[in-house]
């Protein structure tokens, strides 16, 4: 395949990937939130929608995990700033 054809094919693939719109969810009630996520190994993000109950459950699980880490003496789990220059 010539360089010009390969370049044209690459541009076409990129344009199609960027122009693809996520599908509309049929029941987009007030508690439904959608955002795009790019999975590891994928160059094209996909649309992910969650309900208020799913988001609340995920937050509850995160809070329980933080409490468990704090209870085991994990303390502050943020990475330390690199002050050695």
N, C-alpha and C positions, 0 to 999 in steps of 0.2 A: 504494500500500500504506500502510495507516495506521501511525502511529508505534508503537502497541502490538504490531501484528503483526510489524513489522520488528525490534523489540526482542526479541520472543519467538523469532523465527527466529535472531537473532544468538546468543542464549543457548543455543539448541538446537545450533547449529553448534559453539560453544565446548565444550559438554558432550560432544558426540560425539567431538570431537578429543581431549579430555582422557581420555575413558573408553576409547578404542581401545587395546587391548593389543597389543604386538608378537607376531607368531606365534612359536611354539616351534620351535626347530631340532630336527630328528629325531635327529641324531647329536651330542648335547651331551656329548662326552667331556671328560676332565679338562683337555685342553689348549685347549679352545674357550672364548673369552671374548666376551661380548656386551655392548655398551653402546649407548646411544642418541645419535644425532648429529642436529643440526638443520642442514640444508643452507641455503645462502644463498637467500633468497627464499621459504623454506618456513616456515610457522608450526608445523608438526607434525613432531616428530622421528621418525626411523626407526631401527630396530634394525640394528646392524652387528655381525657376528660375525667374529672372526679366530682363526686357529690359532696355536699357539706358533711354528711355523716362519714364518708371515707376520709376526708381531710381531718376531721376531728379525731377519728380513730388513729390515724397516723401520728398526729400530734400527741395523743395520749401515750402511744407506744414510745415515742421519742422521749417524753418526759419521764416515763418509767425507766428507760435505759439510762438517762442522765442521773436519776436518783440512785440507781444501782451502782453506777460508777462512783458517785460521790460517797456512797455508803462504804465502799471498799477502799476508800482513801485515795481515789483517783484524783480528787481535787479538780483543778483547772485543767481541762483537756486541750486547751488551745496550744499550738506550738510556740515555743519560746522564741523571742526575737533574737536574731543573730547580731550580737553587738561587737563581735571580733572582726575588726576591719584591718 
